[in-house]
Amino acid sequence: METLEYRFEHGTRVLPPQPQVVGVVGSGNLEVLIESAPLAGACTIEIKTAAVGFGATWQAVMQDFHQRWQLKDTRIAINDMGATPAVVSLRLDQAVETMLEGAP
């Protein structure tokens, strides 16, 4: 297992306070937990992955995600069992969209 950590500063979008879990780890897919957290305007992402050695790919996917959503004060945890970058992006988008659906 490899653990990767990313921090993106200067986000502009705040999510509602309820946490969301999206995805299923046991299916060869991944799990995403996303929650609001006081992070001085930053978005942090921790990835635990069985696919060792793909840090550059993960960084590209996380930068793309951050550019799309510009989250701030958000903590994301990803548990990966070898999902493709497209599945990772889909699950992240689903988590954010699910949280926004419940927003007032």
CNS distance restraints for C-alpha pairs under 8 A (distance, minus, plus):
assign (resid   1 and name CA) (resid  48 and name CA) 6.59 0.50 0.50
assign (resid   1 and name CA) (resid  49 and name CA) 5.49 0.50 0.50
assign (resid   1 and name CA) (resid  50 and name CA) 4.60 0.50 0.50
assign (resid   1 and name CA) (resid  51 and name CA) 7.16 0.50 0.50
assign (resid   1 and name CA) (resid  52 and name CA) 6.56 0.50 0.50
assign (resid   2 and name CA) (resid  47 and name CA) 7.90 0.50 0.50
assign (resid   2 and name CA) (resid  48 and name CA) 5.70 0.50 0.50
assign (resid   2 and name CA) (resid  49 and name CA) 5.32 0.50 0.50
assign (resid   2 and name CA) (resid  50 and name CA) 6.38 0.50 0.50
assign (resid   2 and name CA) (resid  51 and name CA) 7.34 0.50 0.50
assign (resid   2 and name CA) (resid  52 and name CA) 5.64 0.50 0.50
assign (resid   3 and name CA) (resid  46 and name CA) 6.99 0.50 0.50
assign (resid   3 and name CA) (resid  47 and name CA) 5.48 0.50 0.50
assign (resid   3 and name CA) (resid  48 and name CA) 4.54 0.50 0.50
assign (resid   3 and name CA) (resid  49 and name CA) 6.44 0.50 0.50
assign (resid   4 and name CA) (resid  46 and name CA) 5.78 0.50 0.50
assign (resid   4 and name CA) (resid  47 and name CA) 5.03 0.50 0.50
assign (resid   4 and name CA) (resid  48 and name CA) 6.59 0.50 0.50
assign (resid   4 and name CA) (resid  55 and name CA) 7.21 0.50 0.50
assign (resid   5 and name CA) (resid  44 and name CA) 7.35 0.50 0.50
assign (resid   5 and name CA) (resid  45 and name CA) 5.68 0.50 0.50
assign (resid   5 and name CA) (resid  46 and name CA) 4.55 0.50 0.50
assign (resid   5 and name CA) (resid  47 and name CA) 6.31 0.50 0.50
assign (resid   6 and name CA) (resid  44 and name CA) 5.70 0.50 0.50
assign (resid   6 and name CA) (resid  45 and name CA) 5.09 0.50 0.50
assign (resid   6 and name CA) (resid  46 and name CA) 6.54 0.50 0.50
assign (resid   6 and name CA) (resid  59 and name CA) 7.72 0.50 0.50
assign (resid   6 and name CA) (resid  62 and name CA) 7.88 0.50 0.50
assign (resid   7 and name CA) (resid  42 and name CA) 6.69 0.50 0.50
assign (resid   7 and name CA) (resid  43 and name CA) 5.70 0.50 0.50
assign (resid   7 and name CA) (resid  44 and name CA) 4.41 0.50 0.50
assign (resid   7 and name CA) (resid  45 and name CA) 6.34 0.50 0.50
assign (resid   8 and name CA) (resid  42 and name CA) 5.53 0.50 0.50
assign (resid   8 and name CA) (resid  43 and name CA) 5.16 0.50 0.50
assign (resid   8 and name CA) (resid  44 and name CA) 6.39 0.50 0.50
assign (resid   8 and name CA) (resid  66 and name CA) 7.25 0.50 0.50
assign (resid   9 and name CA) (resid  41 and name CA) 6.38 0.50 0.50
assign (resid   9 and name CA) (resid  42 and name CA) 4.40 0.50 0.50
assign (resid   9 and name CA) (resid  43 and name CA) 6.50 0.50 0.50
assign (resid   9 and name CA) (resid  72 and name CA) 7.49 0.50 0.50
assign (resid  10 and name CA) (resid  41 and name CA) 5.77 0.50 0.50
assign (resid  10 and name CA) (resid  42 and name CA) 6.03 0.50 0.50
assign (resid  10 and name CA) (resid  70 and name CA) 7.75 0.50 0.50
assign (resid  10 and name CA) (resid  72 and name CA) 6.84 0.50 0.50
assign (resid  11 and name CA) (resid  41 and name CA) 6.07 0.50 0.50
assign (resid  11 and name CA) (resid  42 and name CA) 6.16 0.50 0.50
assign (resid  11 and name CA) (resid  43 and name CA) 7.14 0.50 0.50
assign (resid  11 and name CA) (resid  70 and name CA) 4.49 0.50 0.50
assign (resid  11 and name CA) (resid  71 and name CA) 4.74 0.50 0.50
assign (resid  11 and name CA) (resid  72 and name CA) 4.31 0.50 0.50
assign (resid  11 and name CA) (resid  73 and name CA) 7.91 0.50 0.50
assign (resid  12 and name CA) (resid  41 and name CA) 7.83 0.50 0.50
assign (resid  12 and name CA) (resid  70 and name CA) 5.53 0.50 0.50
assign (resid  12 and name CA) (resid  71 and name CA) 5.91 0.50 0.50
assign (resid  12 and name CA) (resid  72 and name CA) 5.81 0.50 0.50
assign (resid  13 and name CA) (resid  69 and name CA) 7.09 0.50 0.50
assign (resid  13 and name CA) (resid  70 and name CA) 5.78 0.50 0.50
assign (resid  13 and name CA) (resid  71 and name CA) 4.71 0.50 0.50
assign (resid  13 and name CA) (resid  72 and name CA) 5.71 0.50 0.50
assign (resid  14 and name CA) (resid  36 and name CA) 7.79 0.50 0.50
assign (resid  14 and name CA) (resid  71 and name CA) 6.10 0.50 0.50
assign (resid  14 and name CA) (resid  72 and name CA) 5.61 0.50 0.50
assign (resid  14 and name CA) (resid  73 and name CA) 6.70 0.50 0.50
assign (resid  14 and name CA) (resid  74 and name CA) 7.61 0.50 0.50
assign (resid  15 and name CA) (resid  35 and name CA) 7.83 0.50 0.50
assign (resid  15 and name CA) (resid  36 and name CA) 6.26 0.50 0.50
assign (resid  15 and name CA) (resid  71 and name CA) 7.51 0.50 0.50
assign (resid  15 and name CA) (resid  72 and name CA) 7.94 0.50 0.50
assign (resid  15 and name CA) (resid  74 and name CA) 7.37 0.50 0.50
assign (resid  15 and name CA) (resid  96 and name CA) 7.83 0.50 0.50
assign (resid  15 and name CA) (resid  99 and name CA) 6.74 0.50 0.50
assign (resid  15 and name CA) (resid 100 and name CA) 6.70 0.50 0.50
assign (resid  15 and name CA) (resid 103 and name CA) 7.82 0.50 0.50
assign (resid  16 and name CA) (resid  36 and name CA) 6.80 0.50 0.50
assign (resid  16 and name CA) (resid  99 and name CA) 6.50 0.50 0.50
assign (resid  16 and name CA) (resid 100 and name CA) 7.04 0.50 0.50
assign (resid  16 and name CA) (resid 102 and name CA) 7.71 0.50 0.50
assign (resid  16 and name CA) (resid 103 and name CA) 5.87 0.50 0.50
assign (resid  17 and name CA) (resid  35 and name CA) 6.65 0.50 0.50
assign (resid  17 and name CA) (resid  36 and name CA) 5.23 0.50 0.50
assign (resid  18 and name CA) (resid  35 and name CA) 6.50 0.50 0.50
assign (resid  18 and name CA) (resid  36 and name CA) 7.24 0.50 0.50
assign (resid  18 and name CA) (resid  99 and name CA) 7.28 0.50 0.50
assign (resid  19 and name CA) (resid  33 and name CA) 6.98 0.50 0.50
assign (resid  19 and name CA) (resid  34 and name CA) 5.65 0.50 0.50
assign (resid  19 and name CA) (resid  35 and name CA) 4.36 0.50 0.50
assign (resid  19 and name CA) (resid  36 and name CA) 7.05 0.50 0.50
assign (resid  19 and name CA) (resid  99 and name CA) 7.62 0.50 0.50
assign (resid  20 and name CA) (resid  32 and name CA) 7.87 0.50 0.50
assign (resid  20 and name CA) (resid  33 and name CA) 5.65 0.50 0.50
assign (resid  20 and name CA) (resid  34 and name CA) 5.45 0.50 0.50
assign (resid  20 and name CA) (resid  35 and name CA) 6.63 0.50 0.50
assign (resid  20 and name CA) (resid  95 and name CA) 6.24 0.50 0.50
assign (resid  20 and name CA) (resid  98 and name CA) 7.38 0.50 0.50
assign (resid  20 and name CA) (resid  99 and name CA) 6.69 0.50 0.50
assign (resid  21 and name CA) (resid  31 and name CA) 6.84 0.50 0.50
assign (resid  21 and name CA) (resid  32 and name CA) 5.50 0.50 0.50
assign (resid  21 and name CA) (resid  33 and name CA) 4.52 0.50 0.50
assign (resid  21 and name CA) (resid  34 and name CA) 6.69 0.50 0.50
assign (resid  21 and name CA) (resid  95 and name CA) 6.83 0.50 0.50
assign (resid  22 and name CA) (resid  31 and name CA) 5.69 0.50 0.50
assign (resid  22 and name CA) (resid  32 and name CA) 5.19 0.50 0.50
assign (resid  22 and name CA) (resid  33 and name CA) 6.68 0.50 0.50
assign (resid  22 and name CA) (resid  91 and name CA) 6.40 0.50 0.50
assign (resid  22 and name CA) (resid  92 and name CA) 7.98 0.50 0.50
assign (resid  22 and name CA) (resid  94 and name CA) 7.08 0.50 0.50
assign (resid  22 and name CA) (resid  95 and name CA) 5.81 0.50 0.50
assign (resid  23 and name CA) (resid  29 and name CA) 6.96 0.50 0.50
assign (resid  23 and name CA) (resid  30 and name CA) 5.61 0.50 0.50
assign (resid  23 and name CA) (resid  31 and name CA) 4.54 0.50 0.50
assign (resid  23 and name CA) (resid  32 and name CA) 6.41 0.50 0.50
assign (resid  23 and name CA) (resid  91 and name CA) 6.57 0.50 0.50
assign (resid  24 and name CA) (resid  28 and name CA) 7.81 0.50 0.50
assign (resid  24 and name CA) (resid  29 and name CA) 5.94 0.50 0.50
assign (resid  24 and name CA) (resid  30 and name CA) 5.56 0.50 0.50
assign (resid  24 and name CA) (resid  31 and name CA) 5.39 0.50 0.50
assign (resid  25 and name CA) (resid  29 and name CA) 5.18 0.50 0.50
assign (resid  25 and name CA) (resid  30 and name CA) 4.49 0.50 0.50
assign (resid  25 and name CA) (resid  31 and name CA) 5.40 0.50 0.50
assign (resid  25 and name CA) (resid  79 and name CA) 6.96 0.50 0.50
assign (resid  25 and name CA) (resid  80 and name CA) 6.71 0.50 0.50
assign (resid  25 and name CA) (resid  81 and name CA) 6.38 0.50 0.50
assign (resid  26 and name CA) (resid  30 and name CA) 7.89 0.50 0.50
assign (resid  26 and name CA) (resid  81 and name CA) 7.83 0.50 0.50
assign (resid  28 and name CA) (resid  81 and name CA) 5.29 0.50 0.50
assign (resid  28 and name CA) (resid  82 and name CA) 6.41 0.50 0.50
assign (resid  28 and name CA) (resid  83 and name CA) 6.66 0.50 0.50
assign (resid  29 and name CA) (resid  80 and name CA) 6.63 0.50 0.50
assign (resid  29 and name CA) (resid  81 and name CA) 5.77 0.50 0.50
assign (resid  29 and name CA) (resid  82 and name CA) 6.65 0.50 0.50
assign (resid  29 and name CA) (resid  83 and name CA) 5.06 0.50 0.50
assign (resid  29 and name CA) (resid  87 and name CA) 7.71 0.50 0.50
assign (resid  30 and name CA) (resid  78 and name CA) 7.04 0.50 0.50
assign (resid  30 and name CA) (resid  79 and name CA) 5.64 0.50 0.50
assign (resid  30 and name CA) (resid  80 and name CA) 4.47 0.50 0.50
assign (resid  30 and name CA) (resid  81 and name CA) 5.87 0.50 0.50
assign (resid  30 and name CA) (resid  82 and name CA) 7.60 0.50 0.50
assign (resid  30 and name CA) (resid  83 and name CA) 6.23 0.50 0.50
assign (resid  30 and name CA) (resid  88 and name CA) 7.37 0.50 0.50
assign (resid  30 and name CA) (resid  91 and name CA) 7.94 0.50 0.50
assign (resid  31 and name CA) (resid  78 and name CA) 5.69 0.50 0.50
assign (resid  31 and name CA) (resid  79 and name CA) 5.15 0.50 0.50
assign (resid  31 and name CA) (resid  80 and name CA) 6.53 0.50 0.50
assign (resid  31 and name CA) (resid  91 and name CA) 7.83 0.50 0.50
assign (resid  32 and name CA) (resid  76 and name CA) 7.02 0.50 0.50
assign (resid  32 and name CA) (resid  77 and name CA) 5.85 0.50 0.50
assign (resid  32 and name CA) (resid  78 and name CA) 4.66 0.50 0.50
assign (resid  32 and name CA) (resid  79 and name CA) 6.63 0.50 0.50
assign (resid  32 and name CA) (resid  91 and name CA) 6.82 0.50 0.50
assign (resid  32 and name CA) (resid  92 and name CA) 6.69 0.50 0.50
assign (resid  32 and name CA) (resid  95 and name CA) 7.09 0.50 0.50
assign (resid  33 and name CA) (resid  76 and name CA) 5.63 0.50 0.50
assign (resid  33 and name CA) (resid  77 and name CA) 5.11 0.50 0.50
assign (resid  33 and name CA) (resid  78 and name CA) 6.43 0.50 0.50
assign (resid  33 and name CA) (resid  95 and name CA) 7.59 0.50 0.50
assign (resid  34 and name CA) (resid  74 and name CA) 7.05 0.50 0.50
assign (resid  34 and name CA) (resid  75 and name CA) 5.87 0.50 0.50
assign (resid  34 and name CA) (resid  76 and name CA) 4.47 0.50 0.50
assign (resid  34 and name CA) (resid  77 and name CA) 6.52 0.50 0.50
assign (resid  34 and name CA) (resid  95 and name CA) 6.70 0.50 0.50
assign (resid  34 and name CA) (resid  96 and name CA) 7.59 0.50 0.50
assign (resid  35 and name CA) (resid  74 and name CA) 5.73 0.50 0.50
assign (resid  35 and name CA) (resid  75 and name CA) 5.41 0.50 0.50
assign (resid  35 and name CA) (resid  76 and name CA) 6.51 0.50 0.50
assign (resid  36 and name CA) (resid  73 and name CA) 5.78 0.50 0.50
assign (resid  36 and name CA) (resid  74 and name CA) 4.51 0.50 0.50
assign (resid  36 and name CA) (resid  75 and name CA) 6.15 0.50 0.50
assign (resid  37 and name CA) (resid  73 and name CA) 5.08 0.50 0.50
assign (resid  37 and name CA) (resid  74 and name CA) 5.27 0.50 0.50
assign (resid  37 and name CA) (resid  75 and name CA) 6.04 0.50 0.50
assign (resid  38 and name CA) (resid  73 and name CA) 5.20 0.50 0.50
assign (resid  38 and name CA) (resid  74 and name CA) 7.52 0.50 0.50
assign (resid  39 and name CA) (resid  43 and name CA) 7.05 0.50 0.50
assign (resid  39 and name CA) (resid  72 and name CA) 7.55 0.50 0.50
assign (resid  39 and name CA) (resid  73 and name CA) 4.77 0.50 0.50
assign (resid  39 and name CA) (resid  74 and name CA) 7.06 0.50 0.50
assign (resid  40 and name CA) (resid  72 and name CA) 7.94 0.50 0.50
assign (resid  40 and name CA) (resid  73 and name CA) 6.41 0.50 0.50
assign (resid  41 and name CA) (resid  72 and name CA) 4.65 0.50 0.50
assign (resid  41 and name CA) (resid  73 and name CA) 4.92 0.50 0.50
assign (resid  42 and name CA) (resid  71 and name CA) 7.37 0.50 0.50
assign (resid  42 and name CA) (resid  72 and name CA) 4.80 0.50 0.50
assign (resid  42 and name CA) (resid  73 and name CA) 5.21 0.50 0.50
assign (resid  42 and name CA) (resid  74 and name CA) 6.78 0.50 0.50
assign (resid  43 and name CA) (resid  71 and name CA) 5.95 0.50 0.50
assign (resid  43 and name CA) (resid  72 and name CA) 5.15 0.50 0.50
assign (resid  43 and name CA) (resid  73 and name CA) 5.63 0.50 0.50
assign (resid  43 and name CA) (resid  74 and name CA) 4.71 0.50 0.50
assign (resid  43 and name CA) (resid  75 and name CA) 5.80 0.50 0.50
assign (resid  43 and name CA) (resid  76 and name CA) 7.62 0.50 0.50
assign (resid  44 and name CA) (resid  74 and name CA) 6.48 0.50 0.50
assign (resid  44 and name CA) (resid  75 and name CA) 4.96 0.50 0.50
assign (resid  44 and name CA) (resid  76 and name CA) 6.10 0.50 0.50
assign (resid  45 and name CA) (resid  75 and name CA) 6.10 0.50 0.50
assign (resid  45 and name CA) (resid  76 and name CA) 4.65 0.50 0.50
assign (resid  45 and name CA) (resid  77 and name CA) 5.79 0.50 0.50
assign (resid  45 and name CA) (resid  78 and name CA) 7.52 0.50 0.50
assign (resid  46 and name CA) (resid  76 and name CA) 6.33 0.50 0.50
assign (resid  46 and name CA) (resid  77 and name CA) 4.88 0.50 0.50
assign (resid  46 and name CA) (resid  78 and name CA) 6.17 0.50 0.50
assign (resid  47 and name CA) (resid  77 and name CA) 5.97 0.50 0.50
assign (resid  47 and name CA) (resid  78 and name CA) 4.65 0.50 0.50
assign (resid  47 and name CA) (resid  79 and name CA) 6.07 0.50 0.50
assign (resid  47 and name CA) (resid  80 and name CA) 7.23 0.50 0.50
assign (resid  48 and name CA) (resid  77 and name CA) 7.99 0.50 0.50
assign (resid  48 and name CA) (resid  78 and name CA) 6.16 0.50 0.50
assign (resid  48 and name CA) (resid  79 and name CA) 4.99 0.50 0.50
assign (resid  48 and name CA) (resid  80 and name CA) 6.03 0.50 0.50
assign (resid  49 and name CA) (resid  78 and name CA) 7.98 0.50 0.50
assign (resid  49 and name CA) (resid  79 and name CA) 6.10 0.50 0.50
assign (resid  49 and name CA) (resid  80 and name CA) 4.55 0.50 0.50
assign (resid  49 and name CA) (resid  81 and name CA) 6.05 0.50 0.50
assign (resid  49 and name CA) (resid  82 and name CA) 7.00 0.50 0.50
assign (resid  50 and name CA) (resid  80 and name CA) 6.44 0.50 0.50
assign (resid  50 and name CA) (resid  81 and name CA) 5.44 0.50 0.50
assign (resid  50 and name CA) (resid  82 and name CA) 6.24 0.50 0.50
assign (resid  51 and name CA) (resid  80 and name CA) 7.89 0.50 0.50
assign (resid  51 and name CA) (resid  81 and name CA) 7.09 0.50 0.50
assign (resid  51 and name CA) (resid  82 and name CA) 5.53 0.50 0.50
assign (resid  54 and name CA) (resid  58 and name CA) 6.27 0.50 0.50
assign (resid  55 and name CA) (resid  59 and name CA) 6.03 0.50 0.50
assign (resid  56 and name CA) (resid  60 and name CA) 6.27 0.50 0.50
assign (resid  57 and name CA) (resid  61 and name CA) 6.29 0.50 0.50
assign (resid  57 and name CA) (resid  85 and name CA) 7.69 0.50 0.50
assign (resid  58 and name CA) (resid  62 and name CA) 6.06 0.50 0.50
assign (resid  58 and name CA) (resid  85 and name CA) 7.65 0.50 0.50
assign (resid  59 and name CA) (resid  63 and name CA) 6.03 0.50 0.50
assign (resid  60 and name CA) (resid  64 and name CA) 6.16 0.50 0.50
assign (resid  61 and name CA) (resid  65 and name CA) 6.18 0.50 0.50
assign (resid  61 and name CA) (resid  85 and name CA) 6.59 0.50 0.50
assign (resid  61 and name CA) (resid  88 and name CA) 7.83 0.50 0.50
assign (resid  61 and name CA) (resid  89 and name CA) 6.91 0.50 0.50
assign (resid  62 and name CA) (resid  66 and name CA) 6.12 0.50 0.50
assign (resid  63 and name CA) (resid  67 and name CA) 6.13 0.50 0.50
assign (resid  64 and name CA) (resid  68 and name CA) 6.26 0.50 0.50
assign (resid  65 and name CA) (resid  69 and name CA) 6.26 0.50 0.50
assign (resid  65 and name CA) (resid  89 and name CA) 6.87 0.50 0.50
assign (resid  65 and name CA) (resid  92 and name CA) 7.62 0.50 0.50
assign (resid  65 and name CA) (resid  93 and name CA) 7.92 0.50 0.50
assign (resid  66 and name CA) (resid  70 and name CA) 5.07 0.50 0.50
assign (resid  66 and name CA) (resid  71 and name CA) 6.71 0.50 0.50
assign (resid  83 and name CA) (resid  87 and name CA) 6.05 0.50 0.50
assign (resid  83 and name CA) (resid  88 and name CA) 6.44 0.50 0.50
assign (resid  84 and name CA) (resid  88 and name CA) 6.34 0.50 0.50
assign (resid  85 and name CA) (resid  89 and name CA) 6.21 0.50 0.50
assign (resid  86 and name CA) (resid  90 and name CA) 6.18 0.50 0.50
assign (resid  87 and name CA) (resid  91 and name CA) 6.10 0.50 0.50
assign (resid  88 and name CA) (resid  92 and name CA) 6.19 0.50 0.50
assign (resid  89 and name CA) (resid  93 and name CA) 6.13 0.50 0.50
assign (resid  90 and name CA) (resid  94 and name CA) 6.09 0.50 0.50
assign (resid  91 and name CA) (resid  95 and name CA) 6.19 0.50 0.50
assign (resid  92 and name CA) (resid  96 and name CA) 6.42 0.50 0.50
assign (resid  93 and name CA) (resid  97 and name CA) 6.01 0.50 0.50
assign (resid  94 and name CA) (resid  98 and name CA) 5.92 0.50 0.50
assign (resid  95 and name CA) (resid  99 and name CA) 6.37 0.50 0.50
assign (resid  96 and name CA) (resid 100 and name CA) 6.22 0.50 0.50
assign (resid  97 and name CA) (resid 101 and name CA) 6.11 0.50 0.50
assign (resid  98 and name CA) (resid 102 and name CA) 6.90 0.50 0.50
assign (resid  99 and name CA) (resid 103 and name CA) 6.73 0.50 0.50
